[in-house]
Amino acid sequence: MDKLHSLDHSSKVLWGATVVGILCLALTGTAWGRTPAGSSQQQQPVPAVSESAEQPGFPAAMKSTDDAYIIGNSDLLEISVWKNAELTESVPVRSDGKISMPLIGEIQASGRTPIQLKNEITTRLRAYLTAPEVIVIVQQMNSQKFNILGRVLRPGSYPLLATTTVLDAIAVGGGFQDFAKQKEVYILRHTADRGEVRIPFNYKAVIRGSHPDENIKLLPNDTVVVP
């Protein structure tokens, strides 16, 4: 009888331990599904969809272009039509001032600003597409040039890109020749109100970071002179 009583007591103890273990596991599993208060591993919020992403059309970064620029012959244009890859391409302006596009054929580009050309393309595409969205960007301003003269390795006239600075011009010209007066470089620029003006450029100071403001962007027909 004593042995039976002992076995019965052991069974009860084992049963109780099992129940306690199951309860602990259940509580622990519940705790694992939660993030403890004050913990650094907090649940990351779902990023909000920006307003621009919800709207159809081009991203804002793709809409920027110089709308005051007058397109000329030999310029290279990037024309993009939103969600129409077959209408998105880089096209040169021909010597007759026109470009060719699918669907709409030839269109006059020279003598217009990018925004004017964009509006014309948009109007013509409405016959084929619903609410077409178009951008026109001048990739290369080959119709406009700058000059670099004097003591550089390759003096001459070069196509003016939108971001060409005086340092860029010197690099395009092959750099300085021996005995070039690097502190006395200047830019000749024609203005409507003052005629021809002379803008000084101290190469030594600019590359030292003393006068970064002198490294200006060049305008059409600017001439960089290296004495």
Secondary structure, 3 states (H helix, E strand, C coil): CHHHHHHHHHHHHHHHHHHHHHHHHHHHHHHHCCCCCCCCCCCCCCCCCCHHHHCCCCCHHHCCCCCCCCCCCCCEEEEEECCCHHHCEEEECCCCCEEEECCCEEEECCCCCHHHHHHHHHHHHCCCCCCCCEEEEEEEEEEEEEEEEECECCCEEEEECCCCEHHHHHHHCCCECCCCCCCCEEEEEEECCCEEEEEEECHHHHHHCCCHHHCCECCCCCEEEEC
